[in-house]
Amino acid sequence: MSADRGFGIRPWADKREGACERRTSEVQIRARVCLEGPGEFTGSTGSAFIDHMMRTLAKHSSIRVDLEASGDLKHHVIEDTALALGEAIQAALGDKRGIRRFGYAYVPMDDALARAVVDLGGRAYSRIRLRTEGETIEDTKVEDILHFLESLASSLRCNLHIKVLYGSNDHHKVEAAVKALAVALRDAVSLTGRTEIPSAKGAI
């Protein structure tokens, strides 16, 4: 596994960008992000529902995500996509000087309402409650969706708290959760205009 900030592509000028490449015996993943957007997702994970969530995350976080992903099993590709995405965002953040660091959002999706709270403080912890009732959503296992979110928090080294407050449709519950995560992340990575690192310790 290796990090490749260049990604073999001409960099976006004057933008916070990062990239990560993960190559194992199971997967080949390349992810590139630009925190200044536009909020677009290109590429595929091989899972239609995860691709839908990636487009949703990119759109509402205003983060551009370019992805190349392949592997032996869907579970492995989904997990390592989340790991690569988190590492790429981490690279784009640099020393995190001037970022807002914290973000939170409540987002409805028809019958469902979700809350997400993010702290980019450098410590990995996730507590996620999606309240799903079925074992799959579209073409993806619910356990793989949960693992995607947990893996993203781990590689981004953030505190991530997501809770679906209520809802009756599993698709809507997860989509509300991802939209809430996106809006919270958009706030957390945004620049305040200050130059200091947002921590009493002076480092994150």
matplotlib code that plots the C-alpha trace (Angstrom):
import matplotlib.pyplot as plt

x = [0.0, 1.3, 0.2, 0.5, -0.3, 0.4, -2.1, -0.4, -2.7, -2.0, -2.8, -5.6, -3.9, -4.3, -6.6, -6.3, -6.0, -4.8, -4.5, -4.0, -3.2, -3.9, -2.6, -2.9, -3.4, -7.1, -7.7, -6.3, -7.7, -6.7, -8.5, -8.0, -9.9, -10.1, -11.7, -12.7, -14.8, -16.8, -18.9, -18.6, -17.8, -16.2, -15.4, -17.0, -16.7, -18.6, -21.5, -24.4, -25.6, -22.1, -21.6, -24.9, -23.7, -20.3, -22.0, -24.2, -21.2, -19.3, -22.2, -23.2, -19.7, -18.6, -15.6, -14.5, -13.7, -12.0, -11.8, -10.4, -11.3, -11.2, -10.7, -11.6, -14.7, -17.2, -16.6, -12.9, -13.4, -15.9, -13.7, -10.5, -12.4, -13.3, -9.8, -8.3, -10.9, -10.1, -6.4, -6.8, -8.9, -6.3, -3.6, -5.6, -6.0, -2.2, -1.5, -5.2, -4.1, -7.1, -9.8, -13.1, -12.4, -15.9, -19.1, -22.6, -25.9, -29.4, -30.7, -34.2, -34.9, -38.6, -39.6, -36.1, -34.1, -30.4, -27.8, -24.0, -21.3, -17.6, -14.4, -11.3, -9.1, -6.9, -8.4, -10.3, -13.6, -17.0, -20.4, -23.0, -26.6, -28.4, -31.6, -31.9, -34.2, -33.2, -29.9, -29.4, -30.1, -30.3, -27.2, -25.2, -25.2, -26.0, -23.0, -20.8, -22.4, -21.7, -18.2, -17.6, -18.5, -16.4, -13.4, -13.7, -13.6, -10.6, -8.5, -9.6, -8.7, -11.8, -14.6, -17.7, -21.1, -24.1, -27.6, -30.7, -33.4, -36.3, -37.5, -39.3, -37.4, -33.8, -32.6, -33.9, -32.3, -28.8, -29.1, -30.1, -27.2, -24.7, -26.1, -25.8, -22.2, -21.5, -22.8, -21.0, -17.8, -18.2, -18.2, -15.4, -12.9, -13.9, -11.4, -12.0, -9.6, -7.4, -3.9, -3.6, -4.2, -7.5, -6.3, -5.2, -2.3, -1.1, -1.1, -3.7]
y = [0.0, 3.4, 7.1, 8.8, 12.5, 13.1, 10.5, 10.8, 13.7, 17.4, 19.0, 21.4, 24.8, 26.6, 23.8, 21.6, 18.2, 14.8, 11.3, 7.7, 4.5, 1.1, -2.0, -5.4, -9.0, -8.3, -4.8, -2.0, 1.4, 4.9, 7.9, 11.6, 14.4, 18.2, 19.9, 23.0, 20.9, 20.9, 18.3, 15.5, 11.8, 9.9, 6.3, 3.2, 0.8, -2.0, -1.5, 0.6, 1.6, 2.6, 4.6, 6.4, 7.2, 8.3, 10.7, 11.9, 12.4, 14.3, 16.5, 17.7, 18.0, 20.0, 17.6, 16.3, 12.6, 10.7, 6.9, 3.8, 0.6, -3.1, -6.2, -9.8, -9.3, -6.5, -6.3, -5.8, -3.1, -1.2, -1.3, -0.2, 2.5, 4.0, 3.7, 5.3, 8.1, 8.9, 8.9, 11.2, 13.7, 13.5, 14.3, 17.2, 18.7, 18.8, 20.1, 21.3, 24.9, 27.2, 24.6, 24.7, 21.2, 20.5, 20.0, 18.8, 18.5, 17.2, 16.1, 14.6, 12.2, 11.8, 9.6, 9.5, 12.0, 11.6, 13.5, 13.5, 15.1, 15.2, 16.2, 16.2, 16.2, 13.3, 10.6, 7.8, 6.9, 6.1, 5.5, 4.8, 3.8, 3.5, 1.7, -0.4, -3.4, -5.4, -7.2, -5.5, -2.2, -2.5, -4.5, -4.0, -5.6, -3.3, -4.6, -3.4, 0.0, 0.2, -1.0, 1.7, 4.4, 2.9, 2.5, 6.1, 7.4, 5.2, 6.3, 10.0, 9.8, 11.6, 11.3, 10.4, 10.1, 9.2, 8.5, 7.9, 9.3, 7.7, 6.4, 3.6, 3.0, 1.6, 3.3, 6.7, 6.1, 5.5, 8.3, 10.8, 9.6, 10.1, 13.5, 14.5, 13.3, 15.2, 18.5, 18.0, 17.2, 20.2, 22.5, 20.7, 21.0, 24.6, 27.4, 30.0, 32.6, 32.1, 30.7, 28.7, 25.0, 24.5, 22.8, 24.0, 21.6, 23.4, 20.3, 17.8]
z = [0.0, -0.8, -0.9, -4.2, -4.0, -7.7, -8.9, -12.3, -13.1, -13.5, -10.1, -9.5, -9.1, -5.7, -4.3, -1.3, -2.9, -1.8, -3.2, -2.0, -3.7, -2.1, -3.7, -2.0, -3.0, -2.9, -4.2, -6.4, -5.3, -6.4, -4.9, -5.5, -3.8, -4.1, -1.0, -3.0, -5.3, -7.5, -5.6, -8.2, -8.1, -11.0, -11.1, -9.6, -6.6, -8.4, -6.1, -7.5, -4.0, -2.8, -6.0, -5.3, -1.8, -3.1, -5.5, -2.6, -0.3, -3.0, -4.0, -0.5, 0.9, -2.2, -2.4, -5.8, -5.7, -8.5, -8.0, -9.7, -7.8, -8.5, -6.5, -5.7, -3.5, -3.1, 0.6, 0.1, -2.5, -0.4, 2.7, 0.9, -1.0, 2.3, 3.6, 0.5, 0.6, 4.2, 3.5, 0.5, 2.5, 5.3, 2.8, 1.4, 4.9, 5.5, 9.0, 9.2, 9.8, 9.6, 9.2, 11.1, 12.4, 13.7, 11.8, 12.4, 10.4, 10.6, 7.2, 6.3, 3.5, 3.2, 6.1, 7.6, 9.7, 10.4, 12.5, 11.9, 13.9, 12.9, 14.6, 12.5, 15.6, 14.7, 16.8, 15.2, 16.8, 15.3, 16.7, 14.0, 14.3, 11.0, 12.4, 9.2, 9.3, 6.3, 5.5, 2.1, 0.5, -3.3, -4.3, -1.0, 2.4, 5.2, 7.1, 4.2, 4.3, 8.1, 7.6, 4.9, 7.3, 10.1, 7.8, 6.6, 10.2, 10.9, 8.0, 8.2, 11.9, 13.0, 15.5, 13.6, 15.2, 13.0, 14.2, 12.2, 14.5, 12.7, 9.4, 7.7, 4.5, 4.8, 1.6, 2.9, 6.3, 4.9, 2.3, 5.0, 7.1, 4.3, 3.4, 7.0, 7.0, 3.8, 5.2, 8.5, 6.6, 4.4, 7.4, 9.2, 6.3, 5.5, 6.1, 8.7, 7.4, 10.5, 10.3, 13.5, 14.0, 15.7, 18.9, 22.3, 21.9, 18.8, 16.7, 15.4]

ax = plt.figure().add_subplot(projection="3d")
ax.plot(x, y, z, "-o")
ax.set_aspect("equal")
plt.show()
